[in-house]
Amino acid sequence: KELCFCILTPQSKAIYCDEAVKELVRSGLLLKGEKSDIKANLRRVRFPNSKASYLIAARKAFKNSRRFDIKSKIDEGNIFKTREWFVKNIKGLGYKEASHFLRNIGFGNDIAILDIHILRSLKRYRIIKKIPSLINRKIYLNVENKMRGFSLKIGIPLQELDLLFWSEQTGFIFK
C-alpha cells in the first residue's frame, strides 16, 4: 500500500492518492487488477494512465511466487544504496518518492523527502539559494546534504525537520 501511495503522489494531492489507494485495496485491484481497472480508480490522481502502468510494473517487480517480497530489497545497513535500487528499478519512483517510501515504512531517517514544500523552506531559511527547476540525482543529493548539515547544526533530526517544514508550508501533517 505504501509503495502504491508513493508512486501516485507526484504532482497529485496526497489526500486524493490516499483515497485512491484505499479504494484499490478495498476492491482488490491493487494486487490483481488490470491496468484499465486501476486507471479507472485514479480519477483524482494526475497522470492516471502512467501511474496505473507504474503500479502494475511495481507489482511484477516484487511478486515472488505467490507472495510479494519488498523486504529482501532493503539493506538496513545502507539505506542510500537501497534508495538507489528503488530509483533505478521501480518505474515512477524518483529520489523524493523513494525517500518518502523508505521513510514511511520505517527506514531512511537520514534521507530527505525534498518536495516543493521542503524546498521552499530551505530557500526561506537560506539553506539553498534558489529552488531548482529540475532535480536530477546530483542536485537532489547536494540539496539533501545541505539540509542534513543544517539539521545537524540546529540539532533537529532530518526526518523531523522535513516534517516540520512540510507541516509549516501546508498547515497540516499527513501520514
N, C-alpha and C positions, 0 to 999 in steps of 0.2 A: 504494500500500500504506500509506503513512504517513498519508494523509488518512483512509483507512478506519480505521486504528488509533485515530486521534484522535476520530473520530465514535463509535467503540464504547466508549471508556474512561469517559465519565461514569457514576458510581455503579457501576462494574464494576472488577474486579481486572485490572490491566494484563497480567498473565501469561495470563489467560484470553482477553483481547482479542487478544493476540499470537498465541496458538494458533489462534483463530478466523480471523484474517487469513491466517495461513499456509495453513490449510485452504481458505479461499476462493480464494486464489491457485493452490494446487496443483490444485484441482478445476476451475479456470477460471470459477467462479461470480462472482468479483469483477467481471470485465469483461463477462460475458454472462449471468449467472444471473438468473432471475426472483425476485421478492420471496419467494415461498414457499420456494424452494430456499436462498436466502441465510438466511432466518429459521431454517430447519432446522439450519444450521451455527452458529447463535449460541446454542446450548443453555446455555452457562455465562456468557453476557453478559446483563446485566439489560436489560429492555425490548426484546427481540429484534424484535418487530413494528415498533415505531417506528424502531429503528436500521436494520432492513432497508430500510424506506422511505427513510430518510436516505441510505443508500448508493446506492440507485437514483437518487435526485434528484441527488446529487453526481456520479454517473457521467454523467448527462444534462447537467449544468451545464458539464462540461469536455470533452464529446465534440465534436470539431471535424472534420467529415467522417469520415475513417477513423481518426483518432488522438485521443489525449487531450492537452489543452493546459492545463496549470496555470501554466506559466512566464509566459504573457502577462498573467496576473492579478497578478503580483508586481512591485511597484515597489520595487526595491532602495534607491532614494534616500529612500523614505518608507514604512518598514515599518509605521508606525502607520496610515497610510491603507490599506495592504494588509490589515492585520488587520481594519479596519472593513469592507472589502469582503467578506472571508470571513464575518464575523459576520452581515452583512446579507443575503448571497446564498446561503450554504450552510446548509441546514436541518440542525439538530443541532449546529452549532458555536456556542459562546458565546465569550467572551473568553479563558477558560482554554484551551479546546480549540484555538482559532485560534492562540493564542500557542504552544501545545505543537507544533502542526503546523509553524508557521513556524520555530520553533527547531530542530526535528528535521530539517528539510530544509536547514538552514544559514543561515537568516535570523533576524532578531529577537533578536540578542544583548542588546538594550536593552529587551526586554519580558519581563515576569514571567509564570510559569506558576503562578497562585495557586490551588493546590488546598488541600484541608483540611490537609495536612501542612505546607505552607508557611505557611498562616495560623496554625497552632498555634505554629510557631516565631516568627513575627512577634509574636504575643501574648506568648510566653515572654520574648522579648528587649525587650518593651515598645515595639515599633515601632508597634503598634496596641493600643488599649485592650481591645477585645473582638473576637471572631470574628463577623463579620456573619452573620446568619441567612439573609439573601437578598443576593445580589450582582448589582446592576444595573450598567449602564455607568459611571455616576458613581462608585459605590462601588469598582468594580474599578480604575478609573483612579486614584482617590485612594489606595487601598492600594498600587497599583503605584508611584506617585510616592513614597510614604513608604519603600517598600522600596528604590527607586532611590537616594534620598537617603542611606539607611543604608549601602547598598553603596558609595557614593562616600566616605562618612565613614570607613568601615573599610578601604577600599582593596581590596575583593573585587568583581570584575566581577559584574554582576547575574546573568548566566547561570550563573556558578559558585556564587553564593550560593544560588540556589534549588535547585541540585543538591545542595549541601551540606546545606541544610535538609531536603530530601526524603530524602536517604540517612540523615541523623541520625534522622529520625522513623520510617523504615521498616526501617532496618537493612541496606539493600542499594541498589545502583544498577541501574536497569533502563532500557535504551535511552538 
